[in-house]
Amino acid sequence: MKLFICLAFFLGFTSVFGQNPDLGQSVSDLKQKIEKASLNGDRLKWMDSLCDLIEDKTEYQYEAIARQTIDYALELDSTRVALDNGISLLSYLRSDLGKPEQAIIFFNDLRDKVPLNKDFLELTYFYDGAADSYERHGDFDRAILNYEKACTFAGKMNDSIRMGTLKSYIGELLCFKGDFQKAAATLQESIEMLKVGPSRKIFRAKGTLAILYSQNGFQKEAKKIRLDILREARINQDYKALYGEFYNQAFDEWLHGSQKERLRYLDSARLYVYDDFRRQELLVAQLSAYSENGLVEKMKATKHMLDEHIKTHPSIEMDEYELAMGQYEYAMGNFKKAALWGEKEYDKAIAMPYYENTFSVHKFLSKVYSRLGDYKKSLTHFKAYSKIRDSIESVQKANGFSYYQSLYEVEKKDMEIAAQKSKISLLDKQNTIKRQWILFGGIGVFVLLLILYYRHKQKALENKILMAEITYKKKDLKDLALDITHNRQWALVLAEKLKDVKSSTGKRRAIELDKLETEIKNKIRVDETTEDFHNKVELLSSSFYGRLKEAYPDLTKSEIRLCSLIRMNMNTKQIATLQNINPSSVKTSRNRLRKKLNLMPGDDLNAFIASY
């Protein structure tokens, strides 16, 4: 019955196939072969060829035909053909139609119909496509699970290149989630796996690791990685990698006040511009840099090139264009125009999740209003700039302390375990020698054999004791990781309180210092008050989570956590800073949350969540 339905389905598309004469003729030929095929295997082969021919072509109803082919392949127990077409259909639903939720539904349906003990190559790409669909849908946890599953199938084929690529995707998602330590470890693992493959594959993992280090204050480590990428990219003439790393390093140099290095890296990036978007992006960055450094002739020439480029490419929108124009007018002495451009950039910056935009525009407007004599506005913007700067430094210091402490402790434990394994290996060798003496000994040395046997038993007991010690130390290592995570959270709180002390004066400062000393002592004693505090926080959060989950059961764990932070009156920049994630992901998460909460464009998300 299914076969007749399938044939009738294909016969129904004759008029559609006539839209493109050449393609229509090829499709018509395949359709006739499908109709006339006497063997099921031949029919499936022509159906598979038809799917390849019309792949991604909505006007030929590719989706419906692909689903028919997959069902027929499963009916004939040809899972490879089913998976191969499933991979293509996943990509079509996710990317071409922009409907990752439909791709997820399709994946879950087909996943339960195919065996997992063969066709590992197809399974690798099938789960990879599913992970990408979950990622685009905003469900990072399930995306990571499916990337790990794809990595498992790649491992069954000993495909280290594919495994390394999948590990790099997992590392990127861990970055977005703010899991700094695990992301760094995963990306390092990815880089090791990709060392034997094409260089372009390792550049992405290394570049992500460099950005991760940079965001957490490890500038030397980030720069070292980027210089490694640049050296390898030059050898391979990879212009995309060269441009991206030069541009990113220039941005880092600007953040840390190295204007000379910033200019040098931007000039280098100019040599490797590979499309119109990057050209305009670079011109904006150069205009800003030349203006800040008073290079009048260069900034005038760059502004002229930028104006001409915008005329020929008006559809390209560029971040920080208004700020660059403001810096240009400031350098020209037109402070009122500079203020107008700065205010335009400020209006854009506060609506965006990137803390760097707001950080830089506050600093610029403070400088402009100071020159205009409006010291009240100048001070307001300077305070806002300082607050963001101090917040960033506090979080980076806390992350740095946690990261290096855990790195030191892990290396220390690993060295202890390695030393004990070495000792076990040496004991095993000694035991082997002694067993040989026992084997080839004679009756005349019976007493000696008994002594050697006794020693052998003693060594075996030592091995058992050492193995037990290793097991204990591994458990100790896990416990230590948990302790470090708790200490990191406490370090963040401590950093915030240090800011309050810095801002206070006189008796109030002395009082605050006494409070801080008492809290540190309490932390050392780990007393019952601290434990009671954590229990109350957990109980409070549980109540809020319960009410929200009851009203909106489709919310993910990450979305509920975001609601909790919003309920605490944290803005987008603060959430991004505290979670150590790219601020753009916070904006994306907020927009997705608004849709799940069925909010209208004019509804206030913060007020809505506060009502719970």
ZADO-311677 format. One line per 4 residues: their letters; for each residue x, y, z of C-alpha. Coordinates in nm, 2 decimals, m for minus. Example, Ala and Ser with C-alpha at 12.3 -4.5 7.8 and 13.67 -1.06 7.14 Angstrom:
# ZADO-311677
as = 1.23,m0.45,0.78  1.37,m0.11,0.71 $
This chain:
# ZADO-311677
mklf = 0.00,0.00,0.00  0.29,0.24,0.09  0.44,0.17,m0.25  0.13,0.27,m0.44 $
icla = 0.09,0.59,m0.23  0.46,0.67,m0.30  0.42,0.62,m0.68  0.10,0.83,m0.68 $
fflg = 0.28,1.11,m0.49  0.56,1.13,m0.75  0.31,1.13,m1.04  0.14,1.44,m0.89 $
ftsv = 0.44,1.67,m0.95  0.46,1.66,m1.33  0.33,2.02,m1.37  0.57,2.15,m1.11 $
fgqn = 0.87,1.99,m1.27  0.80,2.17,m1.60  0.90,2.51,m1.44  1.27,2.46,m1.54 $
pdlg = 1.29,2.29,m1.88  1.64,2.13,m1.82  1.57,2.03,m1.46  1.22,1.94,m1.54 $
qsvs = 1.33,1.70,m1.81  1.58,1.53,m1.58  1.32,1.50,m1.31  1.07,1.36,m1.56 $
dlkq = 1.32,1.09,m1.67  1.38,0.99,m1.31  1.01,0.98,m1.24  0.96,0.73,m1.53 $
kiek = 1.25,0.52,m1.40  1.08,0.51,m1.06  0.75,0.41,m1.21  0.90,0.13,m1.42 $
asln = 1.15,m0.01,m1.17  1.06,m0.37,m1.11  1.29,m0.42,m0.81  1.26,m0.24,m0.48 $
gdrl = 1.63,m0.16,m0.47  1.62,0.00,m0.81  1.32,0.21,m0.72  1.49,0.33,m0.40 $
kwmd = 1.81,0.42,m0.60  1.61,0.64,m0.84  1.42,0.80,m0.56  1.75,0.88,m0.39 $
slcd = 1.88,1.03,m0.71  1.57,1.24,m0.74  1.62,1.38,m0.39  1.98,1.47,m0.48 $
lied = 1.86,1.65,m0.80  1.60,1.87,m0.63  1.77,1.92,m0.29  1.69,2.26,m0.13 $
ktey = 1.45,2.34,m0.41  1.12,2.44,m0.24  0.94,2.49,m0.57  0.99,2.12,m0.65 $
qyea = 0.85,2.03,m0.30  1.18,1.88,m0.19  1.07,1.83,0.17  0.78,1.61,0.09 $
iarq = 0.98,1.40,m0.16  1.26,1.36,0.08  1.03,1.23,0.35  0.88,0.98,0.11 $
tidy = 1.23,0.86,0.02  1.33,0.82,0.39  1.02,0.63,0.47  1.07,0.39,0.18 $
alel = 1.44,0.34,0.27  1.34,0.25,0.62  1.08,0.01,0.49  1.35,m0.17,0.29 $
dstr = 1.59,m0.16,0.59  1.83,0.07,0.40  1.93,0.29,0.70  2.23,0.45,0.52 $
vald = 2.00,0.60,0.25  1.75,0.71,0.51  2.02,0.88,0.72  2.19,1.04,0.42 $
ngis = 1.86,1.20,0.31  1.78,1.28,0.68  2.10,1.48,0.71  2.01,1.68,0.40 $
llsy = 1.65,1.74,0.51  1.77,1.85,0.86  1.99,2.11,0.69  1.71,2.23,0.46 $
lrsd = 1.46,2.27,0.75  1.72,2.44,0.98  1.91,2.66,0.74  1.71,2.71,0.41 $
lgkp = 1.37,2.74,0.58  1.50,2.89,0.90  1.28,2.65,1.11  1.51,2.48,1.36 $
eqai = 1.21,2.37,1.57  1.08,2.16,1.28  1.42,2.02,1.22  1.43,1.91,1.59 $
iffn = 1.09,1.74,1.56  1.20,1.56,1.24  1.53,1.45,1.41  1.36,1.30,1.71 $
dlrd = 1.12,1.11,1.49  1.39,0.96,1.27  1.63,0.90,1.55  1.41,0.64,1.71 $
kvpl = 1.38,0.45,1.38  1.74,0.39,1.30  1.99,0.15,1.46  2.30,0.29,1.63 $
nkdf = 2.54,0.00,1.57  2.62,0.07,1.20  2.65,0.36,0.95  2.87,0.56,1.20 $
lelt = 2.97,0.82,0.94  2.61,0.91,0.86  2.51,0.90,1.23  2.80,1.14,1.31 $
yfyd = 2.66,1.40,1.06  2.30,1.33,1.16  2.36,1.41,1.53  2.58,1.70,1.43 $
gaad = 2.29,1.85,1.23  2.06,1.79,1.53  2.30,1.97,1.76  2.32,2.27,1.52 $
syer = 1.93,2.28,1.52  1.92,2.28,1.90  2.18,2.55,1.91  1.99,2.77,1.67 $
hgdf = 1.68,2.71,1.88  1.87,2.83,2.19  1.88,2.50,2.37  2.25,2.49,2.44 $
drai = 2.23,2.19,2.68  2.07,1.96,2.43  2.30,2.09,2.16  2.60,1.99,2.36 $
lnye = 2.46,1.65,2.43  2.40,1.58,2.06  2.75,1.71,1.97  2.89,1.47,2.23 $
kact = 2.69,1.19,2.07  2.82,1.28,1.73  3.17,1.28,1.87  3.11,0.92,2.01 $
fagk = 3.02,0.80,1.66  3.32,0.97,1.51  3.53,0.80,1.77  3.40,0.46,1.66 $
mnds = 3.56,0.54,1.32  3.88,0.67,1.48  3.82,1.00,1.30  4.02,1.24,1.53 $
irmg = 3.97,1.53,1.29  3.60,1.51,1.31  3.61,1.46,1.68  3.83,1.77,1.72 $
tlks = 3.59,1.98,1.51  3.29,1.87,1.72  3.49,1.94,2.04  3.55,2.29,1.92 $
yige = 3.17,2.34,1.87  3.11,2.21,2.23  3.38,2.45,2.36  3.21,2.75,2.19 $
llcf = 2.87,2.66,2.35  3.04,2.63,2.69  3.18,2.98,2.63  2.82,3.11,2.57 $
kgdf = 2.70,2.93,2.89  2.98,3.10,3.09  3.15,2.77,3.19  3.50,2.92,3.15 $
qkaa = 3.71,2.64,3.29  3.53,2.36,3.11  3.53,2.56,2.79  3.90,2.62,2.80 $
atlq = 3.97,2.25,2.87  3.74,2.13,2.59  3.90,2.38,2.34  4.25,2.26,2.44 $
esie = 4.14,1.90,2.38  4.00,2.00,2.04  4.33,2.17,1.94  4.53,1.86,2.03 $
mlkv = 4.30,1.65,1.81  4.31,1.89,1.52  4.69,1.92,1.51  4.71,1.64,1.25 $
gpsr = 4.44,1.78,1.02  4.40,2.08,0.79  4.52,2.41,0.95  4.19,2.59,0.88 $
kifr = 4.00,2.35,1.11  4.23,2.43,1.41  4.21,2.81,1.36  3.85,2.82,1.47 $
akgt = 3.92,2.63,1.79  4.23,2.84,1.87  4.05,3.17,1.79  3.76,3.09,2.02 $
lail = 4.01,3.00,2.30  4.19,3.33,2.24  3.86,3.53,2.27  3.77,3.33,2.59 $
ysqn = 4.11,3.41,2.75  4.08,3.78,2.65  3.73,3.81,2.80  3.86,3.68,3.13 $
gfqk = 4.16,3.90,3.15  4.43,3.66,3.02  4.57,3.90,2.76  4.91,3.74,2.73 $
eakk = 4.77,3.39,2.67  4.52,3.53,2.42  4.79,3.72,2.22  5.02,3.42,2.22 $
irld = 4.75,3.20,2.07  4.66,3.47,1.80  5.03,3.50,1.71  5.04,3.12,1.66 $
ilre = 4.74,3.14,1.43  4.88,3.43,1.23  5.21,3.24,1.18  5.03,2.93,1.05 $
arin = 4.77,3.13,0.85  5.05,3.31,0.66  5.20,2.98,0.56  4.86,2.85,0.44 $
qdyk = 4.76,3.19,0.29  4.43,3.18,0.48  4.31,3.54,0.44  4.00,3.50,0.65 $
alyg = 4.20,3.38,0.95  4.46,3.65,0.90  4.21,3.93,0.89  4.00,3.80,1.18 $
efyn = 4.30,3.75,1.42  4.46,4.09,1.33  4.13,4.27,1.38  4.05,4.09,1.71 $
qafd = 4.40,4.16,1.84  4.36,4.53,1.75  4.04,4.54,1.95  4.22,4.38,2.25 $
ewlh = 4.50,4.64,2.23  4.24,4.92,2.23  4.07,4.78,2.53  4.40,4.79,2.72 $
gsqk = 4.52,5.13,2.60  4.79,5.01,2.36  4.72,5.26,2.09  5.04,5.20,1.89 $
erlr = 4.98,4.83,1.88  4.62,4.89,1.79  4.71,5.09,1.49  4.97,4.84,1.38 $
ylds = 4.73,4.55,1.39  4.46,4.74,1.20  4.71,4.83,0.93  4.80,4.46,0.90 $
arly = 4.43,4.36,0.89  4.38,4.60,0.59  4.60,4.37,0.38  4.37,4.07,0.42 $
vydd = 4.02,4.22,0.38  3.82,3.97,0.18  3.47,4.11,0.14  3.27,4.44,0.14 $
frrq = 3.14,4.40,0.50  3.49,4.36,0.64  3.62,4.65,0.44  3.36,4.88,0.59 $
ellv = 3.41,4.73,0.93  3.78,4.80,0.91  3.74,5.16,0.78  3.52,5.24,1.08 $
aqls = 3.78,5.09,1.32  4.06,5.28,1.14  3.87,5.61,1.14  3.82,5.57,1.52 $
ayse = 4.18,5.48,1.58  4.33,5.76,1.37  4.09,6.02,1.52  4.18,5.91,1.88 $
nglv = 4.55,5.94,1.80  4.52,6.28,1.63  4.65,6.15,1.29  4.46,6.42,1.09 $
ekmk = 4.57,6.33,0.74  4.50,5.96,0.78  4.16,6.02,0.95  4.05,6.26,0.67 $
atkh = 4.16,6.01,0.40  3.99,5.72,0.58  3.66,5.92,0.63  3.66,5.99,0.25 $
mlde = 3.70,5.62,0.17  3.43,5.53,0.42  3.18,5.79,0.28  3.24,5.65,m0.07 $
hikt = 3.20,5.29,0.05  2.87,5.37,0.22  2.74,5.53,m0.10  2.81,5.21,m0.30 $
hpsi = 2.70,4.97,m0.02  2.41,5.15,0.17  2.26,4.83,0.30  2.56,4.74,0.52 $
emde = 2.49,4.84,0.88  2.80,4.89,1.10  2.83,4.90,1.48  3.02,5.19,1.63 $
yela = 2.99,5.40,1.31  2.84,5.69,1.51  3.12,5.67,1.77  3.38,5.68,1.50 $
mgqy = 3.22,5.99,1.35  3.20,6.15,1.69  3.57,6.09,1.75  3.64,6.23,1.40 $
eyam = 3.45,6.56,1.48  3.62,6.57,1.82  3.96,6.55,1.66  3.86,6.83,1.42 $
gnfk = 3.75,7.05,1.71  3.38,7.03,1.64  3.28,6.94,1.99  2.90,7.00,1.95 $
kaal = 2.89,6.77,1.65  3.10,6.52,1.84  2.84,6.52,2.12  2.55,6.47,1.88 $
wgek = 2.73,6.17,1.72  2.81,6.04,2.07  2.45,6.06,2.18  2.34,5.87,1.87 $
eydk = 2.59,5.60,1.95  2.48,5.60,2.32  2.11,5.54,2.21  2.23,5.24,2.01 $
aiam = 2.47,5.11,2.27  2.21,5.09,2.56  1.98,4.88,2.33  2.26,4.63,2.26 $
pyye = 2.41,4.36,2.48  2.77,4.44,2.42  2.93,4.60,2.73  3.22,4.73,2.51 $
ntfs = 2.99,4.96,2.32  2.85,5.12,2.63  3.19,5.13,2.80  3.35,5.32,2.52 $
vhkf = 3.07,5.56,2.45  3.05,5.67,2.82  3.42,5.74,2.82  3.39,5.94,2.50 $
lskv = 3.09,6.15,2.61  3.26,6.23,2.94  3.55,6.37,2.74  3.33,6.56,2.50 $
ysrl = 3.11,6.73,2.76  3.42,6.82,2.96  3.54,7.02,2.66  3.19,7.18,2.62 $
gdyk = 3.20,7.29,2.98  2.90,7.07,3.08  3.08,6.91,3.38  2.76,6.76,3.52 $
kslt = 2.70,6.54,3.22  3.07,6.47,3.20  3.08,6.34,3.55  2.77,6.13,3.50 $
hfka = 2.92,5.95,3.20  3.26,5.92,3.38  3.09,5.75,3.68  2.91,5.51,3.44 $
yski = 3.23,5.43,3.26  3.42,5.37,3.59  3.14,5.14,3.72  3.16,4.92,3.41 $
rdsi = 3.54,4.92,3.42  3.55,4.82,3.79  3.28,4.55,3.74  3.48,4.40,3.45 $
esvq = 3.80,4.40,3.65  3.64,4.24,3.95  3.49,3.95,3.76  3.81,3.90,3.56 $
kang = 4.02,3.89,3.88  3.78,3.64,4.04  3.79,3.42,3.73  4.17,3.45,3.71 $
fsyy = 4.20,3.34,4.07  3.97,3.05,4.03  4.13,2.93,3.70  4.49,2.94,3.81 $
qsly = 4.41,2.79,4.15  4.23,2.50,3.99  4.50,2.46,3.73  4.77,2.45,3.99 $
evek = 4.58,2.20,4.21  4.49,1.97,3.91  4.85,1.97,3.79  4.97,1.89,4.15 $
kdme = 4.73,1.60,4.18  4.81,1.47,3.83  5.18,1.47,3.92  5.11,1.27,4.24 $
iaaq = 4.90,1.02,4.04  5.17,0.99,3.77  5.44,0.93,4.03  5.23,0.66,4.19 $
kski = 5.16,0.49,3.85  5.53,0.50,3.78  5.60,0.33,4.11  5.34,0.07,4.03 $
slld = 5.50,0.01,3.69  5.84,m0.04,3.85  5.69,m0.28,4.11  5.53,m0.48,3.83 $
kqnt = 5.86,m0.51,3.65  6.03,m0.63,3.96  5.75,m0.88,4.02  5.79,m1.01,3.66 $
ikrq = 6.16,m1.08,3.72  6.09,m1.25,4.04  5.83,m1.47,3.88  6.08,m1.57,3.62 $
wilf = 6.32,m1.68,3.89  6.04,m1.88,4.05  5.95,m2.04,3.72  6.31,m2.15,3.63 $
ggig = 6.42,m2.23,3.98  6.49,m2.58,4.10  6.40,m2.80,4.39  6.73,m2.72,4.54 $
vfvl = 6.63,m2.36,4.60  6.29,m2.44,4.74  6.34,m2.23,5.05  6.45,m1.94,4.82 $
llil = 6.13,m1.98,4.62  5.92,m1.95,4.93  6.10,m1.63,5.03  6.05,m1.49,4.67 $
yyrh = 5.69,m1.59,4.68  5.64,m1.41,5.00  5.80,m1.09,4.86  5.59,m1.12,4.56 $
kqka = 5.27,m1.12,4.77  5.40,m0.82,4.96  5.46,m0.63,4.63  5.11,m0.72,4.51 $
lenk = 4.97,m0.58,4.83  5.17,m0.26,4.79  5.02,m0.23,4.43  4.67,m0.27,4.57 $
ilma = 4.73,m0.01,4.84  4.87,0.23,4.58  4.58,0.18,4.35  4.34,0.25,4.64 $
eity = 4.54,0.57,4.70  4.50,0.68,4.34  4.12,0.62,4.35  4.10,0.83,4.67 $
kkkd = 4.31,1.11,4.52  4.08,1.11,4.21  3.78,1.15,4.43  3.97,1.42,4.62 $
lkdl = 4.03,1.59,4.29  3.66,1.60,4.22  3.58,1.74,4.56  3.85,2.00,4.51 $
aldi = 3.69,2.11,4.19  3.36,2.16,4.37  3.54,2.36,4.65  3.71,2.58,4.39 $
thnr = 3.37,2.65,4.22  3.23,2.76,4.56  3.53,2.97,4.63  3.50,3.14,4.29 $
qwal = 3.14,3.24,4.37  3.25,3.38,4.71  3.54,3.56,4.54  3.29,3.74,4.31 $
vlae = 3.09,3.86,4.61  3.40,3.97,4.79  3.51,4.17,4.48  3.18,4.36,4.49 $
klkd = 3.22,4.44,4.86  3.57,4.56,4.80  3.42,4.82,4.56  3.19,4.95,4.83 $
vkss = 3.49,4.99,5.07  3.68,5.17,4.80  3.39,5.41,4.75  3.35,5.49,5.12 $
tgkr = 3.54,5.73,5.34  3.61,5.81,5.71  3.43,5.61,5.97  3.22,5.44,5.72 $
raie = 3.53,5.29,5.56  3.65,5.16,5.89  3.31,5.00,5.96  3.31,4.84,5.62 $
ldkl = 3.66,4.71,5.66  3.56,4.55,6.00  3.26,4.39,5.83  3.48,4.26,5.55 $
etei = 3.74,4.12,5.80  3.46,3.94,5.99  3.32,3.79,5.67  3.66,3.66,5.56 $
knki = 3.71,3.50,5.91  3.36,3.35,5.88  3.45,3.21,5.54  3.76,3.04,5.68 $
rvde = 3.56,2.88,5.96  3.28,2.78,5.72  3.03,2.82,6.01  2.66,2.73,6.03 $
tted = 2.55,3.09,5.95  2.71,3.06,5.60  2.54,2.72,5.54  2.20,2.85,5.66 $
fhnk = 2.24,3.15,5.42  2.29,2.92,5.12  1.99,2.71,5.21  1.77,3.01,5.23 $
vell = 1.88,3.14,4.89  1.82,2.80,4.74  1.47,2.78,4.90  1.39,3.13,4.78 $
sssf = 1.50,3.05,4.42  1.31,2.72,4.43  0.98,2.90,4.51  1.03,3.15,4.23 $
ygrl = 1.13,2.88,3.98  0.83,2.67,4.07  0.58,2.96,4.01  0.74,3.05,3.68 $
keay = 0.77,2.68,3.56  0.40,2.62,3.65  0.29,2.92,3.44  0.53,2.85,3.15 $
pdlt = 0.63,2.48,3.15  0.82,2.51,2.81  1.09,2.73,2.97  1.44,2.57,2.97 $
ksei = 1.67,2.57,3.27  1.89,2.84,3.11  1.58,3.06,3.05  1.46,3.03,3.41 $
rlcs = 1.81,3.12,3.53  1.80,3.43,3.31  1.46,3.52,3.46  1.61,3.50,3.80 $
lirm = 1.89,3.74,3.71  1.64,3.98,3.55  1.42,3.96,3.87  1.73,4.08,4.06 $
nmnt = 1.72,4.40,3.85  2.04,4.31,3.66  2.07,4.46,3.31  2.20,4.29,3.00 $
kqia = 2.55,4.41,3.05  2.57,4.29,3.41  2.43,3.95,3.32  2.68,3.91,3.04 $
tlqn = 2.97,4.02,3.27  2.86,3.80,3.56  2.81,3.49,3.34  3.13,3.55,3.14 $
inps = 2.94,3.51,2.81  2.93,3.71,2.49  2.68,3.98,2.55  2.51,3.91,2.21 $
svkt = 2.40,3.58,2.34  2.22,3.75,2.63  2.03,3.97,2.39  1.93,3.66,2.18 $
srnr = 1.82,3.48,2.50  1.61,3.79,2.61  1.44,3.81,2.27  1.37,3.43,2.28 $
lrkk = 1.24,3.46,2.63  1.00,3.74,2.54  0.85,3.52,2.27  0.81,3.22,2.50 $
lnlm = 0.64,3.45,2.76  0.40,3.58,2.48  0.50,3.94,2.54  0.40,4.22,2.30 $
pgdd = 0.67,4.46,2.17  0.56,4.73,2.41  0.55,4.50,2.72  0.83,4.55,2.98 $
lnaf = 1.01,4.22,3.03  1.16,4.32,3.37  0.82,4.43,3.51  0.66,4.11,3.39 $
iasy = 0.91,3.89,3.56  0.90,4.10,3.88  0.53,4.02,3.90  0.62,3.66,3.98 $
